[in-house]
Amino acid sequence: MRHGHKLEFTQPLALSRAAKTIEAQDQVLHTQNLALTMAVMSQVHVSVAQVAHAKKEVSTAALYYDTQSQIAEQTRVAWRTAKLSEQSVLRERVAQVAAQLRYDAVEAEAQTAWAALLAAVGEDVLPNNLRNEQGLSDLALQLRARWTKSKELLK
């Protein structure tokens, strides 16, 4: 009888300890949830900033390329009228190609920033209807179409 009486006393203590443990675990889970939410929000914020920066870079690179193309064309016209040397024409053409390469590199960075933003908000960058038997060229076409559509959103 004495042993049974002891169980009655210890049961409320054990239940109290279990309740405190559950409450502490709940607090830990809540804190982990907040930390994860903040990490996701931070990644989204960083990705949005990267996309905004990439948009500016693309705009600047496009303007630079257009300007360089106009200079190259004017140089070519001046060369045709024998006002400039062929070396000047070649120099401006090389500068135009360099401007195109810069634009292409910045465009690639913009695509990477956009993909990071999509990933940060949980959007898959690959098409939803991706199949194992799908060829690489088909996948490339779908990705290009998706990027073209996304570029409209970037404007």
C-alpha positions in Angstrom: 0.0 0.0 0.0 2.8 2.3 0.8 4.4 1.8 -2.6 1.1 2.6 -4.3 0.8 5.8 -2.3 4.3 6.8 -3.4 3.2 6.4 -7.1 0.3 8.8 -6.5 2.7 11.4 -5.2 5.2 11.0 -8.0 2.7 10.9 -10.9 1.8 14.7 -10.6 5.6 15.5 -10.4 6.3 13.4 -13.5 3.4 14.9 -15.4 4.6 18.4 -14.4 8.1 17.7 -15.6 6.8 16.2 -18.8 4.6 19.3 -19.4 7.6 21.5 -18.8 9.7 19.4 -21.2 7.0 19.6 -23.8 6.7 23.4 -23.3 10.5 23.8 -23.6 10.5 21.7 -26.8 7.6 23.8 -28.2 9.7 26.9 -27.5 12.7 25.4 -29.3 10.5 24.5 -32.3 9.0 27.9 -32.4 12.5 29.6 -32.2 13.7 27.3 -35.0 10.7 28.1 -37.0 11.4 31.8 -36.6 15.0 31.4 -37.5 14.2 29.5 -40.6 11.6 32.1 -41.6 14.2 34.8 -41.1 16.7 32.9 -43.2 14.2 32.5 -46.0 13.2 36.2 -45.8 16.8 37.3 -45.8 17.5 35.1 -48.9 14.5 36.6 -50.7 15.6 40.1 -49.8 19.1 39.5 -51.0 17.8 37.9 -54.2 15.5 40.9 -54.9 18.4 43.2 -54.4 20.6 41.1 -56.7 17.8 41.2 -59.4 17.5 45.0 -59.1 21.2 45.4 -59.4 21.3 43.0 -62.4 18.5 45.0 -64.1 20.6 48.2 -63.8 23.7 46.4 -65.0 21.9 45.0 -68.1 20.5 48.4 -68.8 23.9 50.0 -68.6 25.6 47.3 -70.6 22.9 47.6 -73.3 23.3 51.4 -73.5 27.1 51.0 -73.6 26.8 48.4 -76.4 24.4 50.6 -78.4 26.7 53.6 -78.0 29.8 51.5 -79.0 27.9 50.2 -82.1 27.1 53.7 -83.2 30.7 54.8 -82.8 31.8 51.7 -84.7 29.3 52.5 -87.5 30.5 56.2 -87.6 34.1 55.0 -87.8 33.3 52.6 -90.6 31.5 55.4 -92.5 34.5 57.8 -91.9 36.9 55.0 -93.2 34.8 54.6 -96.4 35.2 58.3 -97.0 39.0 57.9 -96.4 38.9 60.1 -93.3 40.1 57.4 -90.9 42.6 54.5 -91.1 41.6 50.9 -91.2 43.3 50.5 -87.9 40.8 52.9 -86.3 37.9 50.9 -87.8 39.3 47.6 -86.4 39.9 49.2 -83.0 36.3 50.3 -82.8 35.0 46.9 -84.0 37.0 45.2 -81.3 35.5 47.6 -78.8 32.1 46.8 -80.1 32.7 43.1 -79.7 34.0 43.7 -76.2 30.8 45.6 -75.4 28.7 42.7 -76.7 30.7 40.3 -74.5 30.1 42.5 -71.5 26.4 42.7 -72.3 26.3 38.9 -72.6 28.1 38.4 -69.3 25.8 40.9 -67.5 22.8 39.1 -69.0 24.0 35.8 -67.7 24.4 37.4 -64.2 20.8 38.7 -64.5 19.6 35.2 -65.3 21.5 33.8 -62.3 20.0 36.5 -60.0 16.5 35.8 -61.3 17.0 32.0 -60.8 18.2 32.7 -57.2 15.1 34.7 -56.6 12.9 32.0 -58.0 14.7 29.5 -55.8 14.4 31.7 -52.7 10.6 31.9 -53.1 10.4 28.2 -53.7 9.8 28.3 -57.5 11.5 25.7 -59.5 13.5 27.1 -62.4 13.1 23.9 -64.4 9.8 23.3 -66.3 7.1 21.4 -64.4 6.6 18.9 -67.1 10.2 17.7 -67.3 10.5 14.1 -68.4 13.4 11.6 -68.2 13.2 10.9 -72.0 13.2 14.6 -72.8 16.2 15.7 -74.9 18.6 18.4 -73.9 17.6 20.6 -76.8 14.0 20.4 -75.8 14.9 21.3 -72.2 17.0 24.2 -73.5 14.1 25.5 -75.6 11.8 25.4 -72.6 14.3 27.2 -70.4 14.8 29.9 -73.1 11.1 30.3 -73.4 10.8 30.6 -69.6 13.7 33.1 -69.4 12.1 35.2 -72.2 8.8 35.2 -70.3 10.7 36.1 -67.1 12.6 39.0 -68.8 9.2 40.7 -69.2 8.8 40.5 -65.4 12.2 42.0 -64.9 11.3 45.2 -66.8 
